[in-house]
Amino acid sequence: MSKRLGYILIFFLLLNFSCGVKKFIPEGQSLYTGHELILDAPLTKSERSLLQTDLNSLIKPDPNGKILGVRFGLWAHYKSNKEKPGFINRFLGKRFGEKPVYLSDVQPERTTNILFNRLENKGYFYGKEKYEIIEKGKFARIEYTMEFGEPYRLETYQLLGDSLEVIQEIKNSLDQTELVRGSKLDLDAMKKERERVDLDLKSKGYYNFNADLLVFEADTNQYEDRRFDLYLRLKTNTPVKSKYPYTIQDIKVFPNYALNEDGADEDTVTINGIDIIQAGEVFKPHLLENYVLFREGAKFDPQISRQTSNRLSSIGNFRFVNISFEETDSVRNEDGTYPLNARILLSPLNKRAVRAEIQGVTKSNSFVGPALILTYQNRNIFHGGETFNLTAKFGYEVQLQSGDRQAQQSIEMGLQGSLVFPRVLFPVPVMNRFKLAIPKTRITAGVEYQNRTDLYLINSYNAAFGYFWNINKYVYHEFNPLSVSIVNLVSTTPEFDEILDSNPFLRRSFEQQFIMGMNYTFNYNQLVDADRKNAIFFSTTIDLAGNFLKGINTLFDTENPGFAFGLEYAQYIKNDMDLRFYHKFTKETMLVTRLYGGVGVPLGNSVSLPFVKQFFAGGPRSVRAFRIRSLGPGTFFPEGGSTSGFFDQAGDIRLEGNVEMRFPFNKYLKGAFFVDAGNVWLFNENDALKGGNFTNDWAKELGVGAGLGLRVDISLFVLRFDLAFPVRKPWLPEDDRWLDTFYVFDPAWRRENMVINFAIGYPF
């Protein structure tokens, strides 16, 4: 296998230097290599940058793409179109081939007309444009030059019209306009202004209004220089119903709507002016009413409609949520508004579902193996949108990438149940304080059996009560005021007893089997905006355990202050933060950077975090040049890479940084280059783990690795392969930690240093 890896590396290195395409370009053709856009105009730096980006997006076609300066896709196309291409070339052409873009495919005159038209739409008139074709052998590029002067600037912005109420509403909204004195004569800005006025009027009940009813007129006759007056008015043929607001008259909700039902057996229950119509009790009316924000007599507001739709969709019980409005009368009400009826049609999902899955599992602790998962789901179980889930799992796993350590086997069986209420179970009503989506209440309980065949047998039990919700599309909160976990170490092997005896800290982390506390998670995620060029993801979790129990024991002065319900409990404060920055060069080429930090402070009788709460470094989602849990704590390294190192090499503090460049080969195959750095440390000094505690020299104890990755991305899931090697080993003497020689063709060096990680999904 090691020889094959060397041959593959040599093959790709040779391929990289042999991808010249010049010899394939037909006679009489020039390969188009791109363009340069020159703006000869008095522009500020920010104006030039924005205008350059806008105009560049209009210049088509794009030249053939490059990977590391090589036109690999074009080379693959040419090779596959040879008279006898062979199997490999046909495969490369099919998977990676890219048709050539020649100079003859470019229409520079048409492009200059498009560019000039866009400049006029931006307020730059009376300009000049030209292009020049620059050829070099069989390659050609085009240089576009746009010459123009100052744009027309806004002097005054006025509204024309009579004393109609709609005119007054528009006038009242003009203080929110972005068309201020000095603004350019920009067509896009005027379109944006029309849409802003339309949205403002819609929020005030003008159901039949639309942006096309607004007309702009510009007058430059009053000025000798490049200034203009702008006037806004209604079209002369504006319909009467567009000039008046609408109020909600009737509100009807159908929680079990189906097209093929005649509704003969339906009953109506009215709550706060909302008619809930259903055959039988599909959804309890007094609970469903809380999700509807429409009120009888209120003016139409599309924002209220969207919020109501979001709230109903967030229940998770409906396949479709359809809100429609009906104009019922052509006669205005006494208050001058037109009546409008609201109909809310809800189509439920199937009530029950059973699913069986056979999985190939890969875990962060390097265990892999098959697993059978059976899931039962019951939606709307109590007719209030509640969802009950019950999951049973059986799995067998074996640990890979163990190096010199003995591979472990694991048998796991578990049963996990959850009940989700699509509302807040709380003594005080708080439903209407949330507009986007109402928080959900979740109650979970489970039991798990885990048998690490050569080490221990553990039974664990868990339960939690908490809430989760979105403030908006970016912000997610989760708060569990009660979280309980009991880990029962049923039996151990002599080998594992020896591991525990050699490390009192590790024994304490297993003895404190009772964890009771609360936790809170906050996520801010800009990745939901797929077109955002620069996106941030931030997540933090605060986990508190044992402090309430400690307070109760102190208050009542119990004899065993470190125990509750006959079990020794863990006491700690733990916090971690994950900050990521994504910069897109193109839609699929991006630079991703990540900073991660976590610290757990053991309190009371605890000298370290419980084992299940500790941090570790190394592995497919950490510093990938080091095997799972093989990095740290600090400068510690187990003698001979023994089995006990898997348990010893964890800590209470973790710091990590990652930089990864991602790029596509084709639609499904992606590549990456990355550098990772990080380590874990202990909060308290442990004699069994020399060099493991956190000090001011932590920066000198970072492990650093680099590598390249290959990802198969088919939307439903991502298969990830990362090949990495260490460039800094923190356990070596301080002057020898940076590696300055890399014997990639030496099998012994590769076995000791190169790590191949396989995982599902991107690392971050």
N, C-alpha and C positions, 0 to 999 in steps of 0.2 A: 504493500500500500504506500509506503514512504517513497519508493522509487517512482511509482505512478504519479505521486504529487509533484515530484521534481520534474518529470517529463511534461506534465500539464503546465507547470510554471514556465518551462523553457518554450513550450509551444506558443503560449500567449505572448511571451516576450518577443519571439521571432515574428509572430503575426502582427504585433504592434509596429514593428519596423518595416514590414513588407506590405503595408496597406496603401501604397501609392496608387492613385487612380488616373494619373495623367495619361498613361499609355492606353487606357480604355476609352478616352474621349474621342468620339468620331471626328473625322475630318470635316471642316466647315462649321464645327460647333465650338462654343466656348462655355465652360462650366461657370455658372453664376455663383459668385462667392459672397454676395451681400451688397450692402449699400452704405453710404455715408451721407448724413443730412446736415447741411450747413445753414444756419439761420443768421443771415446778415441783417441784424436789426438791433435797435437800442433797447435791450431787455435786461431786467434785473436777473440775478442768478436763479431765484426761485421761479420767476416767470419763464425763463429759458428752459429750465429743467422740466416743468410741467408741460410746456408746449412741445418740447422735443419728444417727450414720452408719448403724447397724444398723436403727433404726426407720424412718428415711427410705427405706431400700431396700424397705420393705414397703408404702409408700403408692403405690397405683396408682389410675388410670392416670397416665402422664406427660403434661404439657401439650404443646401443639404447640411444636416447636422453633423457635429463633431463630438467625439469622445476622446478627451485628453489630446486634442489637436488632430485626431485622425478621423477621416470620414469612413468609419467602419461600415455603416449602413449602405453607403454608396458602393464601397468596395465589394460587399456581399452581393449586392444586386448585379454588378458587372460579372463577378465570378460565376454566379448562378445562371447567367445568360450566355455562357460560352457554349460552343457547339457540343462539347462533351463535359458537362460541369462536374459530374461525379456526385456521389451521395452526400458528402460533407458540404460541398458548395451549394447543392440544391437545398439542403437543410438550413444552412446559414442564410441563403437568399429568402427562403420562406419565412423564417423567424425574424430576421433582422434587416432584410433588404429594404432599400429606400431608392425610389426612382430618381434619376438625375434631374436637376433643375438647370436648364441651359439658358443662356442669354436670350435666346429666341423665345423663351417662355415669358419673358418680362416685357411689359408695355410701359416704358418710361414716360411717354407723352400722356397717356391716360393717368398715370400716377401723379404727374405734376398738376394736372387739372384737379384731381381729387384733393391734393394738398392745398392748392390755392383756394378751392371752395371752402375747405375747413378753416383756413385763415380768415376768409371773409365772414364766416359764421362766428368767428372769435373777435370780430371788430377790426381786423387789419385789412384795409382796402388799398387799392391802387398800388399793389406790389408787383414785383417781377419774379419770374421763375425760370430756371434753366436746369439742364442736366448734362452730364458728361460721362461717357462710357470709357472706362480705363481698362485696357486689355493688357495682359501680360502672359504671353504664350497662349496656352489653351484655357486660361482663366480670365474672368472679367468681373469687374464690379462697377457700380453706378454711383456717381456723386451728384446729389440733388442740392441745388442752392436756391434758397428762398430769400428774396430781398424785399423788405417792407419797412415802413416807418411806424410812427406812433399810432395807436388805435384811437377810435372815437371814444370819448369819455362822457359819462352821464352828468348832466348839469342839474336837471330837475326831473322828478317822477310824480305824475299827477293822475288822479282818478276822475274820469268823466262820467256823468250820469245825473239822474234826477234824484228825488227824495225817497225812492223805494227802500224798503227795509233791507233788501239784499245788498244794495249799494252802500248803505250805512255799515253793514257788517263787514263788507270788503274794506271800507275806509278804516274801520277800527282795527283791522288786521295788518294794515300797512306798516305799523311800527315794528313788525317782526320781519320785514323784508330784508333781503341781502342786496337789493338793488339800491345802493347808496351813491351819493355824489362822488364822482371819480371812477365808478364802475365802467368796465368796457362794454361796448355794444356787442354782447355775447348772446347768440341765439340759444345756447344751452341754458344760460342763466335765466333767460326769459321763460323758457319752457319750465324750468324748475320753479319759477315764481308763480306761474299759472297753476302748477300742481299744488304748491303750498296754499294758495288761496282756495283751491277746490277742496283740499283736505280740511281746511279751517271751516269752510261753509258746511261741509258734510257733518262735522262734529257738532254743528249748531242746528242740525235737523234738515238741511237742504238735500233731501234724498235724491231728487231728480236733477241736481246740478252736476255739471262736468266741466273739465278744464277747457274743452273746445269752445265753450261759450264765451271765453275771454279773448279779447283781441288787443294786441299791442300796436301802437303807431309811434314811429320815431320821426322827429323833426330836426333837421340840421340847418334850416334856413336862417335861424336867428343868430348864428355865430359864423365868424370868418375862420376860426381855427377848428380843430377837430373835437367839437362838443356837440351834444344833442339833448333835446328834451324828449322824455318818454311819457306816453299817455296810455292808460289802461281803460277799456270800456267793455260793456256787454255787446254781443252781437245784436243787430237790430231785430232779428227774427227769433230772439230767445223765447221759448215756450213759457206760458204763464205759470205752469206747475214747477218750472225750474226757479222761479223767483220767490217761492214761499217755502217755509219749513214744514216738516211733517212730525206728527206726534204718534206715539205707539197707542193703539186703541185696544186690540185684543191680543193676548199672548196664549198660544196653544202649544203644548209639548206632547209628543207621541213617543213614549219610551220603548215601544216595541213595534216600530213601524216596519211594514212589509208591503210591497207593491201589490201583491196578490190577495190582500185581505180587504174585505168590504167594510169592516169596522162596525158590524151590526151589534156585536156583543160588548162594545166598549162602554166603560163608565167614565164619568168626568168628576174629578175632585179639584176644587178651586182653592188655592192658597195664595193670599196676598195678590189677588188679581191674576194669577197664573192658572190656566186650565191644564190639568194633567190628565190626558185621555189614554186609557189602556183597558184591555180585556183582562180582568183579574188584577192581581197586584204583582206586576213584573218588577217594578221599582217603587219603593215606598215614597209616596208623594211629598211628605214633609222633609225628606232627605234630598230628593231631587230638586226641590224648589231652591235650595241653598246655592245651587250651581248656576242658576239663571239670574243675570243681572238686569234684564229688562224690567221696567216698571210701567204700569199703565199711566198714561198722561205725560210721560217723559218724552222729550224730543228724540228723534232718531239720531243715533251716533254709531258710526261703523266701528269705532274703537270698542264700544260696549259689546257689539256683535262678535268681534274677534276675541275679546276676553271671555265671553260666554262660551264660544266654541272651544277655546283652549281649556277652560275649566271642565267642560263635559268630556272632551277627548282625554284629559288627564285621568279620568276615572279608570280607564283601561278596559271597559266592558262593551264599548260600542265600535262596530266596524266602520260605520259612517256617522258623522254629525253634520247634518245639513240644515242651515238656517236660511229661510227665505222670507220675503216680505211681499205683501199684497196691498195694492191700492184699492180701497173698497168704495170710495165715493168721490165724485168730481166736485162736490160742494164743500167749501171750506168750513171748518169749525168756527165757533163764535170768537175764538182767540186769533183767527186768521190763518190757522194751520190746516193742512190736509191730514185726514186720518190714514193710519198705516197699521196693518195687522202683521204680527210676527208668528211664523210657524217654525217649530223646531222638531225635525224628524230624526229619530235615533234608531239605528239598526243594530241590534245586539250581536255580539260574537257568539259562537257556540258556547253553551254553558259549561260543558265538561270536555276535557281533553286528556288523553293518555299518550305518553310518548316513551319509546324505548330507544336508547342510544348505546352503540358500542364505540368506545373512543380509544384512540391511541394517545396516552397521556404523557406529557413531558413537563416536569416540575422544575421550579427554580433550584431545588436541592439535588438536581441531576438524576432523579428517579424517573424511569420510563417504564411503560407497560400498558396492557389493555385494561379497560374498565367498562363495566356494564352499569348504566344509569337508567332507572325507571322513574318517571315523573307523572304525577296525577295532579290535575288542576281543575278547580271548581270555581267558576266566575259567578259573581252576584249571589253568593251562597246564602246570605241573609236578606236578600232583596234590597240591599243598600249600596251595591257596587263593590262589596267585599270580595277579595280573591284569596282562596285557600290553595296552597301548594304543598305537596308532599313528595319528597325525593328520596329514593333509596339507591345506594351505591355499593357496588362490590368491585374491588380492584386488586390486581397483583402487579407489583412493580419491582424492578431491579435497578440498582444504582450503577450508572455508567460513568466513564471518565474518572475512575477512582485512583488512577496512577498506581503507586505502590501500595495504596491502602486496600484493605480487604473489601470487596464489593458486598453491599448489603441487599437483602431482599425484604419486601414489605407486603403484608396482606392487610387491606383496609376494607372495612364495612361500616356503613353509616346510614342513619335515617335522620332527615332534616325536614321540619315542618315550619311553614310561615303563614300568617294571616295578615293581609294588608287591608286596612280600612282607608278608603279614599277621602278621608276627612281627618280632622284633628280630634282625637279623644283627649279632652282637656276640660277641667271644671268650668272654665270661663269661655263663652262663645268667641271665637276668633276667626271664623270662616271668611267674613267679608273684608278682612284686612289684606287678603291675598288676591290679586287680580289675575296674574298670568296663570298660575296653577295652585290649587289648594294643597297644602302639605298633606302627606299621607302618614298614617300611623301603621307601624309594622311591629308585629309580635313574632318572635322566632324561638324555636327550641329544637335541640338536636342531640343525638348521641353518636359516638364514633368509636369503633374498635380498631386498634392499630397494633399489628404484631410485626416488629422488626426481628426477624427470625433468630438472629444470633446475638441480640442485645436485650430487648425488653418487650413487654406486653403492656399496652396502655389503653384504658377506657377513659374517654373524655365526654363531658356533658356541657352544653352551653345553652344559654337563654338570653334574650335581649328584648328591650322595649324601647321604641324610639320613633323619630319622625324624619322624613326627608322631603325636600321640596326645591323648586327652582324659583328664584326671585325674577329672573328674566332668562333669555336664552343663553347667557354667558355664565350665570352664577348659580351654583348648586350648594345646598346646605344639607347636612345630615347630623342629627343630634340624638344620641342614645343615652337618656338619663340613667338607664339601668342596663348593665351588661355583666353577666355572670358566666364564669367558666370554671369547671372543676376537672382536674386532670388526676386520674387515679393510676399510679404506677403499680400495676397488679403484680408483675413479676419481672425479675432481671436475671441475666446470665452472669456467671462468675466474671466473664470478660468485661461486662458493663459495670459490675461492682468494682472491678479494679480501676476502671476509668473514673468512676465517681470518687473512690478513695484517694486517688492521686490529685484530685482537684476539689477542695472543699467548696469553692465558689459554685462549681457546677452542681455539686450535690445539693446545695441550698436552692439553686434555681429549679431543681426537680422536686424538692421537698415542699416548697410553697405551692401547693396544688390548687388553692382556692383563690380565684381572681374575681373581685367584685368592684365595679366602679362605673365610670361614665366616659363617653368619648364624643368628640365633635369633629366633623370634617367640613372643610370649605374648599370649593373648587371654583376657579375662574378660568374659563376656556374660550379663547377666541378662535379656535380651530373650527368651530361650527360655521364660520364664514369662509367657505371654500375659496373665494376669490381674493381674500385678504393676502397682501404680499408679505406683510410682517405680522406674525401672530404670537401671542403669549399664552402659555398655560401655567397656572400656579395652583398648587394644592398644599394644604396643611392639615394635619390631624393632631389633636390634643387628646391624650389618653390619661385619665386619672384613675388610680385603683387603690383600694384599701384605706383611703383617707376617711371616708364616712364610718367604716368599721372601727378605725382607730379612735375617732371622736366618740363613738358610742361606748367603747370600752373604757376610755378615759373618763367619760361622764359618770359611768356607773362603777368605776374603780374595780373592774373585774380581776379575778385572780390570774387569768392567762390573757394578758392584753394583746398578744400576737395571734390569738385564735378566735374563730367564730364558727359556731355550729359544730364544734369539735374538730375543725380543720384549721391548719395554719394558713393564713392568708398573706398574699403579696401586697406590698405597699410601694408605690412609685408614682412619678410624674414623667410622662413621655411626650415628646413633640417631634414631628418631622416636617420638613418643608421641601417641596419639589418645584423648581422654577425652570421652565423651558422656553426657548426662543426659536421660532421657525422663520427663516428668511427664504423666500422663494425667488430664485433667479428666473425660472420658468414654471409652468404648471406642475412639473414633476421633478425638477432639479432644485434642490433646496439644501441649505446649511442649517443644521439643528444643533443647538447648544443646550446643555442641561447642567444645573447645579442642584445637588441634593445634600441636605444636612439633617441629621436626626440625633437627638440626645434623650437618654432615659436616666432619670435620677432615682436610684433606689433609696427608699426612706424606711424609717423604723427598723425592724429586724431584718430587712432585706439588705443584702450586700451587693446584689446584682439584679438585673431584670429577670423575671421568669424566662426559662429557656425559649418558650414559644413567642416571647415578645422581644427577644434580642435581635440586634442587627448583625448582618454578615456581609462580606464583600467577596467578589469573584463570582463568575457564572454568566449565563447568557443575558441577564438583565442588569449586570453590574460592570465590574472591570473585567472585560471578556478575555483578557490575556491570562487570567488565572482561573483555575478550576473552582468549582463551587465550594464556598466556605474555606478556601485555601489561603486567603489573604488576611493577615493580621491574627490577633489584635496587635497593633503597633509593629514592633520588629520581631515578634514571637514567630517561631516556626517549629513544628513538632519534629522531634528526632526521628529520622527515617520515614517521615510522612505516615505515621501510624494511624490506625483506625480512630483513635481517640481524638485526633486533630479535627475531625468533623464536628465534634461537640465542643472542643476547646476554642476553635477559631471563630468566635462570635464576640460581640461586645455591646456596650451600652451607648456608644457614640459612633456615628458614621458620617463621613464626609466624602463627597464624590463629585467629579466633574466629567462631562463627556462632550466631545465635539464629533459630529458625523456629517459627512457630505453624501447626499443621496442623489442618484441620477438614474435615468431609465436606459435600458438596452432596447426594449420594445414595450408593447402594451402590457405584457404580463411579467416580464423579467426585469428586475431592478438591481442596481449595484450600489455599493457604499464603500467609503473609506472612513476610518474612525480612529480616534485617540481617546482612551479612558484613563482616569486617574482617581485613586481613592484608597480608603482603608477604614478599619474599625478599631476602636480602642475601648478600654475598660474605664469606668468611672472611678472605681476603687482599685488600689493596687492588689494584685493577686500573685503570691509567691510561686504558684504553679505555672504561671504564664509570664515569665520574665520579659520585660520590655513591652508589656501589653497595656499599661495605663497611659492616659492622655497627659501630655506635657506641652510645654511651649515649643518643643521641637517637632510638633506634629507634621509640619510641612516637609521635613526631611524624611518622614516615614511613609510617604505616599507611594503606593505601587502604581506604575505607569505601564500601559500597554497600547499597542497599535495593531491595526489589521485591516482586512477588507472583507466585504460581505456580499452575498448573493441572495436575493429575495424573489420568491415566486408569489406574485400578488394577483389573486383572481377575485378580488373584491369581497367574496364571502369570508376568506381567511388568507393569511400570509404565512408561507413557509419560509423560515429564515435560517441561513447558514452563514456563520461568521468564523473566519480563520484569523486568529490573533496570536501575537507573541509578545512577551514582556520586554520592555526597554529599561525598566527600573525595578529591582527587587529589594524591598525595604529590609529584609532580614539579613542581608549581606553586610559586611563591614562598611562603614559610612563612605569610605573613599572608593569602594568597589560596587556601589549599588547601580550606577548607570552602566548598561551593557554597551560596549563599543565594538563588539565583533558579533556577527550573525552568520553562523554556518548553516545556511538553509539547505545545503546539499548533503549535510552530514546527518544520517538517520538517527544517531544517538542524540544529537542536538535537537532535532525536530521532536523526538519523543519526549524530551525533557522540557521543551519550551513552547512548542506550537500547540495551540488548543483549538479544536473545532467545536463550535457550539451549534446545536440545533434547537430551534424554538419555534413556537407559534406566535405570530404577531411581531410588530416592531418593538425594539427595546424601550423606546420612549417617544 
